[in-house]
Amino acid sequence: MPVSRALPTCFPFTARLAWLSASCVLVLILLGTLITTYRVGMVDPIWPTEPWFLLGIEWNQSAGFFIEHIHRVAGYFAGLFILATAIAAWASRGRGARLIPLLMVIGVSLGIALAMASVNRELAKSDPLGAVNKALLLPGTLLALASAMGLITLAIWDALLQIPGSHMRLAASLGYVGVVTQGLLGGLRVYLNALVGPELATIHGAIGQMVLALVTLTAILAWPVRRSEQLTASLAQSRRLLTTLVVLCLLQLIWAVVVRHQGATWAQRLHVLFAILIAGWVGALSVSAAKINGLKFWSRGLGVLLLLQVILGVEAWLGKFGSGQAFYPEARSMAEAFLRTSHSLLGAVFLSWVVAAWTRAGQLKGSITQGSFLANSPFAKTPFAMLRSQP
């Protein structure tokens, strides 16, 4: 299949949508961490609720009730922006080649709508298991799963054919699949909690941070850069360090959500150990990337984020486990809530930053080529420059 020369090599509209999506997901994660901090995740078993649900109720509810429902509204906005990003990414594939993937995107959306419609909202209060109509839930889930698998398979096939924008479309597709999975896990939590137990909240917390990383990755890939011809040895070393750092951060995410939701002692030990390892890798990266244009911004940013994360992490850990009192999962003061929420939120930003730096290093090195594109810029641009400039 020949690559059309008419296909674009830079996707500024998709990039801007992806950065807007990342902002929405960041707000969503902030509200989600507050829910975990105060343990109000199932304060209202009624789901799904409309985005305007709060406008039709009496405002004498608890603070946890409002946090939960504002979280749901933020979820709607994040889902819509990520859907728009996925549509924009696939619409850039070229005429005659975008119909099937766009139908698959619609298939995911319809499947999720069927799954949401399967819940009897009133019955969920008294009988979570009986509140779900499996005749709607199963077909909806299968339709969404089949469409998602087809979409991702098509993006991988495009990458193998070196079609411009293929890596960006793969990241956008994974981001959309991730956010709808996150929404279902959160919305069906009462039903799934009765079915499999509270451990599902741990998975729900981890997927949110991965979605943020994926939409950030989409934005970075939508703005390709020219391969660097300078400092190739340092660039190759930086790329290797960042590859290891991505793996360490993903593992750290696992220990982090277990510590946050369950407080397990084995996860506490691994969380501290991996924090030390990540600090060492970030230090080595700062030396390796010190003279590499297009990578200095990202490596320096990692250093700043790491310092803040360590400070917040130490204070949050002392307040939760080092006070000499019995373990208490819910925050007991505004200070504790601020420290725990900030530490968790900054962890999500750190993971996304590492993924962005890893992608930029790959683009500069030439190992991530986004397909056969022609470069339009000699060096990587920061997110702020991307939002201001034109291709």
Buried (B, 14 or more C-beta within 10 A) or exposed (E): EEBEEEBBBBBBBBBBBBBBBBBBBBBBBBBBBBBBBBBBBBBBBBBBBEBEBBEEEEEEBEEBBBBBBBBBBBBBBBBBBBBBBBBBBBBBBBEEBBEEBBEBBEBBBBBBBBBBEBBBEEBBEEEBEEBBBEEBBBBBBEBBBBBBEBBBEBBBEBBEEEBBBBBBBBBBBBBBBBBBBBBBBBBBBBBBBBEEEEEBBBBBBBBBBBBBBBBBBBBBBBBBBBBBEEBBEBBBBBBBBBBBBBEBBBBBBBBBBBBBBBBEEEBBEBBBEBBEBBBEBBBBBBEBBBEBBBBBBBBBBBBEBBEBBBBBBBBBBEBBBEEEEEEEEEBEEEEBBBBBBBBBBBBBBBBBBBBBBBBBBBBBBEEBBBBBBEBEBEBBBBBEEBBEEEE
